[in-house]
Amino acid sequence: MNTRAAVDALVRFFEHLDPDNVGFLADHYAADACFKDPFNDVRGVPAIQRIFTHMFAQISEPRFIVGERFVDGQAAVLVWELHFRLATHGRGGAPQVIRGVSHLRFAGDGKVSWHRDYWDAAEELYAKLPLLGWLMRRMQRRLAA
């Protein structure tokens, strides 16, 4: 298995992800793959597909950009940004970005067997919400050294 080629194919898939190709996730993920992020902890391609289908229902114009990738053996780390607009009454809101990292492990067939996303939901999401954002910024100021 060529992990670097599998990572390149996965990056292309995510950088071109749209509602019409979410169904091709099984081309890149093992049937019993595990996926975890700040809001989800699931196993299996159908469950992972539901997460990305849900993403398209919740936000407008989502687009992943992978800035860096590190490959070692059958593991990889991707440093990415998710650009999007909050879906508000059928219109896209102001542009937003979430910065994160994905830690991946690949099975012998080159498919992802384990995917863990790390990103700070407090800074990247909650702090941008009107009422909750004010509270988060206030707490951050009080806790800062």
VMD Tcl script that builds the backbone (N, CA, C; Angstrom):
set m [mol new atoms 435]
animate dup $m
set s [atomselect $m all]
$s set {name element resname resid chain x y z} {
  {N N MET 1 A 0.832 -1.186 0.000}
  {CA C MET 1 A 0.000 0.000 0.000}
  {C C MET 1 A 0.876 1.249 0.000}
  {N N ASN 2 A 0.504 2.210 -0.794}
  {CA C ASN 2 A 1.204 3.482 -0.862}
  {C C ASN 2 A 0.379 4.515 -0.100}
  {N N THR 3 A 0.777 4.772 1.147}
  {CA C THR 3 A 0.013 5.702 1.993}
  {C C THR 3 A -0.017 7.096 1.398}
  {N N ARG 4 A 1.110 7.524 0.854}
  {CA C ARG 4 A 1.155 8.882 0.289}
  {C C ARG 4 A 0.135 9.047 -0.842}
  {N N ALA 5 A -0.006 8.049 -1.696}
  {CA C ALA 5 A -0.996 8.108 -2.786}
  {C C ALA 5 A -2.417 8.101 -2.221}
  {N N ALA 6 A -2.643 7.307 -1.171}
  {CA C ALA 6 A -3.969 7.273 -0.538}
  {C C ALA 6 A -4.302 8.626 0.081}
  {N N VAL 7 A -3.325 9.266 0.707}
  {CA C VAL 7 A -3.529 10.592 1.303}
  {C C VAL 7 A -3.822 11.613 0.207}
  {N N ASP 8 A -3.068 11.574 -0.881}
  {CA C ASP 8 A -3.308 12.512 -1.985}
  {C C ASP 8 A -4.725 12.363 -2.536}
  {N N ALA 9 A -5.190 11.133 -2.706}
  {CA C ALA 9 A -6.547 10.891 -3.210}
  {C C ALA 9 A -7.588 11.388 -2.213}
  {N N LEU 10 A -7.347 11.171 -0.924}
  {CA C LEU 10 A -8.284 11.623 0.111}
  {C C LEU 10 A -8.353 13.144 0.160}
  {N N VAL 11 A -7.215 13.800 0.054}
  {CA C VAL 11 A -7.195 15.268 0.042}
  {C C VAL 11 A -7.982 15.793 -1.158}
  {N N ARG 12 A -7.766 15.217 -2.324}
  {CA C ARG 12 A -8.535 15.643 -3.516}
  {C C ARG 12 A -10.033 15.472 -3.271}
  {N N PHE 13 A -10.412 14.334 -2.669}
  {CA C PHE 13 A -11.822 14.076 -2.386}
  {C C PHE 13 A -12.392 15.170 -1.476}
  {N N PHE 14 A -11.718 15.461 -0.364}
  {CA C PHE 14 A -12.251 16.452 0.575}
  {C C PHE 14 A -12.207 17.864 0.024}
  {N N GLU 15 A -11.207 18.193 -0.773}
  {CA C GLU 15 A -11.155 19.544 -1.330}
  {C C GLU 15 A -12.211 19.757 -2.414}
  {N N HIS 16 A -12.812 18.683 -2.910}
  {CA C HIS 16 A -13.888 18.787 -3.908}
  {C C HIS 16 A -15.209 18.213 -3.386}
  {N N LEU 17 A -15.307 18.051 -2.080}
  {CA C LEU 17 A -16.508 17.468 -1.479}
  {C C LEU 17 A -17.724 18.353 -1.722}
  {N N ASP 18 A -18.802 17.733 -2.163}
  {CA C ASP 18 A -20.075 18.429 -2.325}
  {C C ASP 18 A -21.198 17.421 -2.073}
  {N N PRO 19 A -22.437 17.893 -1.985}
  {CA C PRO 19 A -23.539 16.973 -1.673}
  {C C PRO 19 A -23.665 15.813 -2.662}
  {N N ASP 20 A -23.216 16.008 -3.886}
  {CA C ASP 20 A -23.357 14.962 -4.902}
  {C C ASP 20 A -22.312 13.856 -4.795}
  {N N ASN 21 A -21.189 14.113 -4.144}
  {CA C ASN 21 A -20.172 13.068 -4.079}
  {C C ASN 21 A -19.910 12.518 -2.679}
  {N N VAL 22 A -20.698 12.931 -1.690}
  {CA C VAL 22 A -20.566 12.367 -0.342}
  {C C VAL 22 A -20.708 10.847 -0.389}
  {N N GLY 23 A -21.514 10.344 -1.289}
  {CA C GLY 23 A -21.728 8.907 -1.422}
  {C C GLY 23 A -20.490 8.127 -1.835}
  {N N PHE 24 A -19.457 8.818 -2.302}
  {CA C PHE 24 A -18.215 8.150 -2.694}
  {C C PHE 24 A -17.229 8.026 -1.536}
  {N N LEU 25 A -17.674 8.358 -0.327}
  {CA C LEU 25 A -16.821 8.234 0.851}
  {C C LEU 25 A -16.278 6.817 1.001}
  {N N ALA 26 A -17.070 5.822 0.616}
  {CA C ALA 26 A -16.648 4.419 0.732}
  {C C ALA 26 A -15.454 4.103 -0.160}
  {N N ASP 27 A -15.166 4.936 -1.142}
  {CA C ASP 27 A -13.974 4.740 -1.965}
  {C C ASP 27 A -12.697 5.022 -1.172}
  {N N HIS 28 A -12.842 5.754 -0.063}
  {CA C HIS 28 A -11.683 6.197 0.708}
  {C C HIS 28 A -11.665 5.676 2.149}
  {N N TYR 29 A -12.804 5.180 2.641}
  {CA C TYR 29 A -12.923 4.738 4.034}
  {C C TYR 29 A -13.279 3.257 4.098}
  {N N ALA 30 A -12.644 2.561 5.029}
  {CA C ALA 30 A -12.980 1.160 5.272}
  {C C ALA 30 A -14.412 1.071 5.786}
  {N N ALA 31 A -15.073 -0.042 5.515}
  {CA C ALA 31 A -16.483 -0.211 5.888}
  {C C ALA 31 A -16.721 0.025 7.376}
  {N N ASP 32 A -15.774 -0.359 8.222}
  {CA C ASP 32 A -15.944 -0.207 9.671}
  {C C ASP 32 A -15.063 0.902 10.246}
  {N N ALA 33 A -14.731 1.903 9.425}
  {CA C ALA 33 A -13.873 3.002 9.866}
  {C C ALA 33 A -14.484 3.741 11.052}
  {N N CYS 34 A -13.618 4.240 11.922}
  {CA C CYS 34 A -14.022 5.063 13.060}
  {C C CYS 34 A -13.768 6.528 12.717}
  {N N PHE 35 A -14.691 7.395 13.140}
  {CA C PHE 35 A -14.550 8.837 12.922}
  {C C PHE 35 A -14.942 9.546 14.209}
  {N N LYS 36 A -14.091 10.482 14.644}
  {CA C LYS 36 A -14.397 11.259 15.847}
  {C C LYS 36 A -13.999 12.704 15.616}
  {N N ASP 37 A -14.879 13.612 16.034}
  {CA C ASP 37 A -14.588 15.040 16.041}
  {C C ASP 37 A -15.223 15.617 17.310}
  {N N PRO 38 A -15.205 16.934 17.531}
  {CA C PRO 38 A -15.764 17.457 18.776}
  {C C PRO 38 A -17.253 17.151 19.007}
  {N N PHE 39 A -17.988 16.771 17.956}
  {CA C PHE 39 A -19.420 16.536 18.108}
  {C C PHE 39 A -19.858 15.110 17.810}
  {N N ASN 40 A -19.003 14.311 17.213}
  {CA C ASN 40 A -19.401 12.980 16.757}
  {C C ASN 40 A -18.364 11.931 17.146}
  {N N ASP 41 A -18.836 10.721 17.342}
  {CA C ASP 41 A -17.967 9.566 17.574}
  {C C ASP 41 A -18.715 8.376 16.992}
  {N N VAL 42 A -18.385 8.022 15.734}
  {CA C VAL 42 A -19.171 7.021 15.011}
  {C C VAL 42 A -18.264 5.970 14.379}
  {N N ARG 43 A -18.896 4.884 13.963}
  {CA C ARG 43 A -18.194 3.804 13.267}
  {C C ARG 43 A -19.020 3.423 12.042}
  {N N GLY 44 A -18.325 3.230 10.918}
  {CA C GLY 44 A -18.963 2.770 9.693}
  {C C GLY 44 A -19.203 3.890 8.692}
  {N N VAL 45 A -19.077 3.539 7.431}
  {CA C VAL 45 A -19.212 4.524 6.350}
  {C C VAL 45 A -20.581 5.218 6.361}
  {N N PRO 46 A -21.713 4.504 6.544}
  {CA C PRO 46 A -22.995 5.228 6.544}
  {C C PRO 46 A -23.073 6.315 7.620}
  {N N ALA 47 A -22.540 6.029 8.803}
  {CA C ALA 47 A -22.565 7.022 9.881}
  {C C ALA 47 A -21.671 8.218 9.541}
  {N N ILE 48 A -20.519 7.960 8.945}
  {CA C ILE 48 A -19.615 9.051 8.554}
  {C C ILE 48 A -20.255 9.880 7.437}
  {N N GLN 49 A -20.913 9.227 6.494}
  {CA C GLN 49 A -21.610 9.953 5.423}
  {C C GLN 49 A -22.690 10.863 5.993}
  {N N ARG 50 A -23.405 10.398 7.023}
  {CA C ARG 50 A -24.452 11.229 7.644}
  {C C ARG 50 A -23.855 12.515 8.219}
  {N N ILE 51 A -22.655 12.438 8.782}
  {CA C ILE 51 A -22.017 13.634 9.339}
  {C C ILE 51 A -21.789 14.676 8.243}
  {N N PHE 52 A -21.252 14.246 7.110}
  {CA C PHE 52 A -20.967 15.202 6.038}
  {C C PHE 52 A -22.234 15.657 5.328}
  {N N THR 53 A -23.229 14.797 5.205}
  {CA C THR 53 A -24.518 15.211 4.650}
  {C C THR 53 A -25.155 16.258 5.559}
  {N N HIS 54 A -25.073 16.042 6.864}
  {CA C HIS 54 A -25.598 16.998 7.846}
  {C C HIS 54 A -24.859 18.339 7.735}
  {N N MET 55 A -23.547 18.282 7.518}
  {CA C MET 55 A -22.766 19.512 7.367}
  {C C MET 55 A -23.330 20.372 6.236}
  {N N PHE 56 A -23.649 19.736 5.095}
  {CA C PHE 56 A -24.177 20.492 3.959}
  {C C PHE 56 A -25.552 21.086 4.257}
  {N N ALA 57 A -26.306 20.471 5.161}
  {CA C ALA 57 A -27.616 21.007 5.533}
  {C C ALA 57 A -27.490 22.171 6.519}
  {N N GLN 58 A -26.398 22.226 7.275}
  {CA C GLN 58 A -26.245 23.227 8.329}
  {C C GLN 58 A -25.484 24.472 7.911}
  {N N ILE 59 A -24.580 24.345 6.951}
  {CA C ILE 59 A -23.779 25.491 6.538}
  {C C ILE 59 A -23.816 25.634 5.017}
  {N N SER 60 A -23.540 26.841 4.563}
  {CA C SER 60 A -23.531 27.134 3.123}
  {C C SER 60 A -22.098 27.184 2.611}
  {N N GLU 61 A -21.911 26.715 1.396}
  {CA C GLU 61 A -20.644 26.829 0.679}
  {C C GLU 61 A -19.442 26.257 1.433}
  {N N PRO 62 A -19.569 25.075 2.072}
  {CA C PRO 62 A -18.403 24.527 2.765}
  {C C PRO 62 A -17.316 24.111 1.785}
  {N N ARG 63 A -16.073 24.417 2.145}
  {CA C ARG 63 A -14.946 24.065 1.291}
  {C C ARG 63 A -13.724 23.807 2.165}
  {N N PHE 64 A -13.190 22.595 2.067}
  {CA C PHE 64 A -11.982 22.239 2.802}
  {C C PHE 64 A -10.752 22.616 1.982}
  {N N ILE 65 A -9.758 23.156 2.657}
  {CA C ILE 65 A -8.455 23.430 2.047}
  {C C ILE 65 A -7.408 22.787 2.952}
  {N N VAL 66 A -6.655 21.853 2.405}
  {CA C VAL 66 A -5.605 21.192 3.161}
  {C C VAL 66 A -4.307 21.935 2.886}
  {N N GLY 67 A -3.719 22.489 3.943}
  {CA C GLY 67 A -2.506 23.285 3.795}
  {C C GLY 67 A -1.230 22.481 3.962}
  {N N GLU 68 A -1.276 21.494 4.849}
  {CA C GLU 68 A -0.091 20.680 5.099}
  {C C GLU 68 A -0.504 19.239 5.286}
  {N N ARG 69 A 0.407 18.343 4.963}
  {CA C ARG 69 A 0.172 16.923 5.181}
  {C C ARG 69 A 1.476 16.271 5.587}
  {N N PHE 70 A 1.367 15.363 6.531}
  {CA C PHE 70 A 2.518 14.621 7.033}
  {C C PHE 70 A 2.168 13.145 6.974}
  {N N VAL 71 A 3.009 12.347 6.352}
  {CA C VAL 71 A 2.751 10.917 6.190}
  {C C VAL 71 A 3.902 10.152 6.834}
  {N N ASP 72 A 3.555 9.144 7.640}
  {CA C ASP 72 A 4.554 8.296 8.270}
  {C C ASP 72 A 3.990 6.880 8.352}
  {N N GLY 73 A 4.558 5.977 7.592}
  {CA C GLY 73 A 4.051 4.609 7.583}
  {C C GLY 73 A 2.619 4.576 7.094}
  {N N GLN 74 A 1.732 3.991 7.903}
  {CA C GLN 74 A 0.311 3.909 7.532}
  {C C GLN 74 A -0.526 4.951 8.269}
  {N N ALA 75 A 0.117 6.075 8.630}
  {CA C ALA 75 A -0.580 7.156 9.327}
  {C C ALA 75 A -0.296 8.474 8.623}
  {N N ALA 76 A -1.199 9.427 8.837}
  {CA C ALA 76 A -1.024 10.755 8.257}
  {C C ALA 76 A -1.700 11.796 9.132}
  {N N VAL 77 A -1.230 13.018 8.993}
  {CA C VAL 77 A -1.829 14.170 9.648}
  {C C VAL 77 A -2.078 15.213 8.570}
  {N N LEU 78 A -3.292 15.744 8.539}
  {CA C LEU 78 A -3.659 16.801 7.602}
  {C C LEU 78 A -3.991 18.066 8.384}
  {N N VAL 79 A -3.410 19.173 8.001}
  {CA C VAL 79 A -3.730 20.473 8.597}
  {C C VAL 79 A -4.640 21.173 7.599}
  {N N TRP 80 A -5.838 21.541 8.036}
  {CA C TRP 80 A -6.846 22.025 7.097}
  {C C TRP 80 A -7.591 23.243 7.614}
  {N N GLU 81 A -8.301 23.864 6.693}
  {CA C GLU 81 A -9.265 24.921 6.993}
  {C C GLU 81 A -10.579 24.552 6.337}
  {N N LEU 82 A -11.664 24.799 7.042}
  {CA C LEU 82 A -13.005 24.653 6.478}
  {C C LEU 82 A -13.573 26.054 6.336}
  {N N HIS 83 A -13.743 26.490 5.095}
  {CA C HIS 83 A -14.354 27.790 4.815}
  {C C HIS 83 A -15.841 27.561 4.552}
  {N N PHE 84 A -16.677 28.428 5.092}
  {CA C PHE 84 A -18.125 28.268 4.941}
  {C C PHE 84 A -18.837 29.558 5.307}
  {N N ARG 85 A -20.137 29.540 5.107}
  {CA C ARG 85 A -21.028 30.606 5.577}
  {C C ARG 85 A -22.106 29.933 6.408}
  {N N LEU 86 A -22.510 30.587 7.484}
  {CA C LEU 86 A -23.605 30.040 8.271}
  {C C LEU 86 A -24.886 30.166 7.471}
  {N N ALA 87 A -25.645 29.095 7.372}
  {CA C ALA 87 A -26.913 29.107 6.639}
  {C C ALA 87 A -27.934 29.864 7.482}
  {N N THR 88 A -28.432 30.979 6.942}
  {CA C THR 88 A -29.414 31.784 7.668}
  {C C THR 88 A -30.589 32.072 6.749}
  {N N HIS 89 A -31.698 31.433 7.037}
  {CA C HIS 89 A -32.944 31.672 6.308}
  {C C HIS 89 A -32.747 31.587 4.794}
  {N N GLY 90 A -32.015 30.593 4.347}
  {CA C GLY 90 A -31.829 30.388 2.920}
  {C C GLY 90 A -30.739 31.229 2.301}
  {N N ARG 91 A -30.149 32.130 3.080}
  {CA C ARG 91 A -29.065 32.965 2.562}
  {C C ARG 91 A -27.785 32.615 3.313}
  {N N GLY 92 A -26.671 32.779 2.657}
  {CA C GLY 92 A -25.393 32.571 3.322}
  {C C GLY 92 A -25.037 33.782 4.160}
  {N N GLY 93 A -24.534 33.567 5.356}
  {CA C GLY 93 A -24.103 34.660 6.217}
  {C C GLY 93 A -22.682 35.073 5.885}
  {N N ALA 94 A -22.043 35.720 6.843}
  {CA C ALA 94 A -20.664 36.181 6.661}
  {C C ALA 94 A -19.721 34.988 6.516}
  {N N PRO 95 A -18.650 35.146 5.758}
  {CA C PRO 95 A -17.668 34.056 5.612}
  {C C PRO 95 A -17.071 33.679 6.964}
  {N N GLN 96 A -16.875 32.381 7.171}
  {CA C GLN 96 A -16.319 31.841 8.407}
  {C C GLN 96 A -15.212 30.859 8.051}
  {N N VAL 97 A -14.361 30.560 9.017}
  {CA C VAL 97 A -13.327 29.544 8.813}
  {C C VAL 97 A -13.091 28.808 10.130}
  {N N ILE 98 A -12.952 27.511 10.026}
  {CA C ILE 98 A -12.556 26.662 11.145}
  {C C ILE 98 A -11.223 26.039 10.753}
  {N N ARG 99 A -10.255 26.144 11.648}
  {CA C ARG 99 A -8.937 25.551 11.406}
  {C C ARG 99 A -8.809 24.296 12.255}
  {N N GLY 100 A -8.319 23.221 11.635}
  {CA C GLY 100 A -8.213 21.971 12.375}
  {C C GLY 100 A -7.149 21.054 11.821}
  {N N VAL 101 A -7.054 19.894 12.458}
  {CA C VAL 101 A -6.094 18.868 12.095}
  {C C VAL 101 A -6.808 17.528 12.113}
  {N N SER 102 A -6.528 16.699 11.122}
  {CA C SER 102 A -7.050 15.333 11.078}
  {C C SER 102 A -5.891 14.357 11.247}
  {N N HIS 103 A -6.059 13.421 12.161}
  {CA C HIS 103 A -5.094 12.332 12.354}
  {C C HIS 103 A -5.735 11.095 11.733}
  {N N LEU 104 A -5.047 10.469 10.799}
  {CA C LEU 104 A -5.601 9.350 10.035}
  {C C LEU 104 A -4.723 8.112 10.166}
  {N N ARG 105 A -5.375 6.959 10.187}
  {CA C ARG 105 A -4.671 5.685 10.077}
  {C C ARG 105 A -5.295 4.929 8.916}
  {N N PHE 106 A -4.440 4.263 8.141}
  {CA C PHE 106 A -4.887 3.574 6.937}
  {C C PHE 106 A -4.763 2.069 7.107}
  {N N ALA 107 A -5.742 1.357 6.563}
  {CA C ALA 107 A -5.714 -0.108 6.530}
  {C C ALA 107 A -4.784 -0.544 5.395}
  {N N GLY 108 A -4.497 -1.831 5.334}
  {CA C GLY 108 A -3.607 -2.369 4.311}
  {C C GLY 108 A -4.067 -2.126 2.889}
  {N N ASP 109 A -5.378 -1.911 2.689}
  {CA C ASP 109 A -5.896 -1.673 1.342}
  {C C ASP 109 A -5.863 -0.194 0.943}
  {N N GLY 110 A -5.312 0.657 1.819}
  {CA C GLY 110 A -5.196 2.077 1.504}
  {C C GLY 110 A -6.392 2.913 1.903}
  {N N LYS 111 A -7.382 2.295 2.563}
  {CA C LYS 111 A -8.556 3.056 2.997}
  {C C LYS 111 A -8.383 3.496 4.445}
  {N N VAL 112 A -9.012 4.607 4.783}
  {CA C VAL 112 A -8.944 5.136 6.143}
  {C C VAL 112 A -9.670 4.186 7.082}
  {N N SER 113 A -8.989 3.772 8.147}
  {CA C SER 113 A -9.622 2.919 9.154}
  {C C SER 113 A -9.945 3.701 10.422}
  {N N TRP 114 A -9.251 4.811 10.627}
  {CA C TRP 114 A -9.441 5.626 11.831}
  {C C TRP 114 A -9.193 7.079 11.463}
  {N N HIS 115 A -10.128 7.970 11.843}
  {CA C HIS 115 A -10.054 9.396 11.495}
  {C C HIS 115 A -10.458 10.184 12.732}
  {N N ARG 116 A -9.540 10.980 13.242}
  {CA C ARG 116 A -9.838 11.820 14.412}
  {C C ARG 116 A -9.551 13.264 14.044}
  {N N ASP 117 A -10.580 14.111 14.143}
  {CA C ASP 117 A -10.421 15.542 13.879}
  {C C ASP 117 A -10.233 16.287 15.187}
  {N N TYR 118 A -9.264 17.185 15.189}
  {CA C TYR 118 A -9.000 18.045 16.333}
  {C C TYR 118 A -9.202 19.484 15.895}
  {N N TRP 119 A -10.130 20.160 16.553}
  {CA C TRP 119 A -10.318 21.585 16.356}
  {C C TRP 119 A -11.022 22.131 17.583}
  {N N ASP 120 A -10.793 23.391 17.860}
  {CA C ASP 120 A -11.285 24.020 19.073}
  {C C ASP 120 A -12.684 24.576 18.830}
  {N N ALA 121 A -13.700 23.832 19.258}
  {CA C ALA 121 A -15.083 24.259 19.034}
  {C C ALA 121 A -15.372 25.582 19.734}
  {N N ALA 122 A -14.761 25.820 20.906}
  {CA C ALA 122 A -15.002 27.068 21.633}
  {C C ALA 122 A -14.507 28.267 20.828}
  {N N GLU 123 A -13.276 28.197 20.338}
  {CA C GLU 123 A -12.709 29.326 19.601}
  {C C GLU 123 A -13.254 29.420 18.183}
  {N N GLU 124 A -13.349 28.296 17.511}
  {CA C GLU 124 A -13.672 28.299 16.093}
  {C C GLU 124 A -15.165 28.393 15.794}
  {N N LEU 125 A -16.015 28.040 16.758}
  {CA C LEU 125 A -17.448 28.024 16.482}
  {C C LEU 125 A -18.237 28.819 17.519}
  {N N TYR 126 A -18.184 28.406 18.776}
  {CA C TYR 126 A -19.004 29.040 19.813}
  {C C TYR 126 A -18.725 30.534 19.945}
  {N N ALA 127 A -17.459 30.924 19.871}
  {CA C ALA 127 A -17.099 32.337 20.048}
  {C C ALA 127 A -17.650 33.213 18.928}
  {N N LYS 128 A -18.069 32.618 17.832}
  {CA C LYS 128 A -18.588 33.386 16.699}
  {C C LYS 128 A -20.104 33.549 16.742}
  {N N LEU 129 A -20.758 32.865 17.668}
  {CA C LEU 129 A -22.207 32.982 17.805}
  {C C LEU 129 A -22.526 34.224 18.625}
  {N N PRO 130 A -23.587 34.966 18.286}
  {CA C PRO 130 A -23.831 36.262 18.920}
  {C C PRO 130 A -23.840 36.240 20.457}
  {N N LEU 131 A -24.768 35.603 21.090}
  {CA C LEU 131 A -24.864 35.640 22.544}
  {C C LEU 131 A -23.798 34.794 23.216}
  {N N LEU 132 A -23.632 33.600 22.743}
  {CA C LEU 132 A -22.633 32.695 23.310}
  {C C LEU 132 A -21.229 33.233 23.079}
  {N N GLY 133 A -21.002 33.860 21.953}
  {CA C GLY 133 A -19.695 34.442 21.638}
  {C C GLY 133 A -19.286 35.492 22.644}
  {N N TRP 134 A -20.219 36.350 23.029}
  {CA C TRP 134 A -19.932 37.385 24.023}
  {C C TRP 134 A -19.489 36.740 25.335}
  {N N LEU 135 A -20.203 35.711 25.768}
  {CA C LEU 135 A -19.867 35.014 27.003}
  {C C LEU 135 A -18.499 34.335 26.890}
  {N N MET 136 A -18.227 33.680 25.765}
  {CA C MET 136 A -16.946 32.997 25.574}
  {C C MET 136 A -15.785 33.994 25.597}
  {N N ARG 137 A -15.946 35.143 24.939}
  {CA C ARG 137 A -14.881 36.149 24.925}
  {C C ARG 137 A -14.655 36.714 26.321}
  {N N ARG 138 A -15.716 36.920 27.063}
  {CA C ARG 138 A -15.594 37.425 28.442}
  {C C ARG 138 A -14.844 36.421 29.313}
  {N N MET 139 A -15.200 35.136 29.206}
  {CA C MET 139 A -14.504 34.103 29.975}
  {C C MET 139 A -13.038 34.039 29.582}
  {N N GLN 140 A -12.757 34.141 28.300}
  {CA C GLN 140 A -11.380 34.070 27.819}
  {C C GLN 140 A -10.553 35.214 28.397}
  {N N ARG 141 A -11.109 36.422 28.432}
  {CA C ARG 141 A -10.390 37.565 28.996}
  {C C ARG 141 A -10.109 37.353 30.476}
  {N N ARG 142 A -11.055 36.774 31.199}
  {CA C ARG 142 A -10.877 36.568 32.655}
  {C C ARG 142 A -9.842 35.486 32.939}
  {N N LEU 143 A -9.736 34.495 32.060}
  {CA C LEU 143 A -8.827 33.386 32.308}
  {C C LEU 143 A -7.433 33.596 31.741}
  {N N ALA 144 A -7.274 34.581 30.876}
  {CA C ALA 144 A -5.976 34.827 30.244}
  {C C ALA 144 A -4.965 35.329 31.278}
  {N N ALA 145 A -3.726 34.944 31.098}
  {CA C ALA 145 A -2.649 35.373 32.023}
  {C C ALA 145 A -2.270 36.807 31.755}
}
mol reanalyze $m
mol bondsrecalc $m
mol representation Tube
mol addrep $m
